[in-house]
Amino acid sequence: MVNEQVNHSIEHQLATLKHTMKWLIIIVAVSLFTNHTFATTTLKVSVDRNPAMAGETFFLTAVADDSVSNNALDTKPLLKDFIVGQTS
């Protein structure tokens, strides 16, 4: 009786482990393909003068090494501390 309970417990643990490993493999495989797709875009940002003094104008240039839409750069966070002109 005790041996049957132990065997049943071990079988249950093995089934749970197999199920967990199957999902872990699926998650890792999806993550590898997904991260590779999103990891290809690099953004380089620079300013045309350093230092830029308070009250002076300067250009902030952001260049992506991949095709991105013109609206992909969200400048709203800059509005707190800067006057943002036209972007292109």
N, C-alpha and C positions, 0 to 999 in steps of 0.2 A: 504494500500500500504506500509506504513512504517512498520507495523507489519510483513508483508510478507518478507520484506528485512531483518528485524531483525531475524526472524525465519530462513531464508536462511543462514544468517551469522553465527548464532549459530550452525546450522546443519553442515556447512562447518568446523567450528572450532572443533566440536566434531569428525567429520570424520578424520580431520588432527591429532587430539590428539590420536584417536584410532590407526591410522597408525603409529604414532611416538612410542606409547607404545608397539605395536607389535614388531617393530624393536628393541626397547630398550631391551625387554625381550629376543629376539633372541641373541642379542649381549652379554648380561650378561650371558646367558646360555652357549654360545660358549666360552666365556672368562673363566668361571669357570672350564669347562672341559679342556681347553687348558692350563691354568696356572697350574692346578693340575698336568698335565702330565710333564711339564717342571720344576716344583718346587721340584721334588723329588731328583734331583742330587745336592749334596753338595760337594764343593771342599775345602779341608784343605791343606794349604801350610805352610811349615816350613823350617828352615835352620839348618844345623848341628852345627853351632857355632854362638854365639851372645856375643859380637860384632864380625863382620867380618871386618878385616882391609883391606885397599886398597892394592892390589897386592897379597893378600892371596886367596887361593882357598877355596871354600865351596860348599856344596851340598844343592841344593834347591829341596825339595821333595814336590810333589803335589799328593794328594790322593783323588780320587773321590769315593763316596759311591754308585756308580751306574756303570754299564758297559758303558764305553766310548771307542772310537777308540784311537789307539796310536797317531794318528795325531790330536786329539782334542785340545791338548795344543799347542797354537801358541807361540813359544818363540821368534819370530821376534822382538817384542818390547824391549826385553832384550838386543838385539845386540847393541843398542845405547850406553849402559853403561857397558856392561859385555861381556866377551868372553864366549860363550856358548859351552860346550862340547857335547858329545853324550848324547842323551836322551833315556830313556827306558820306 
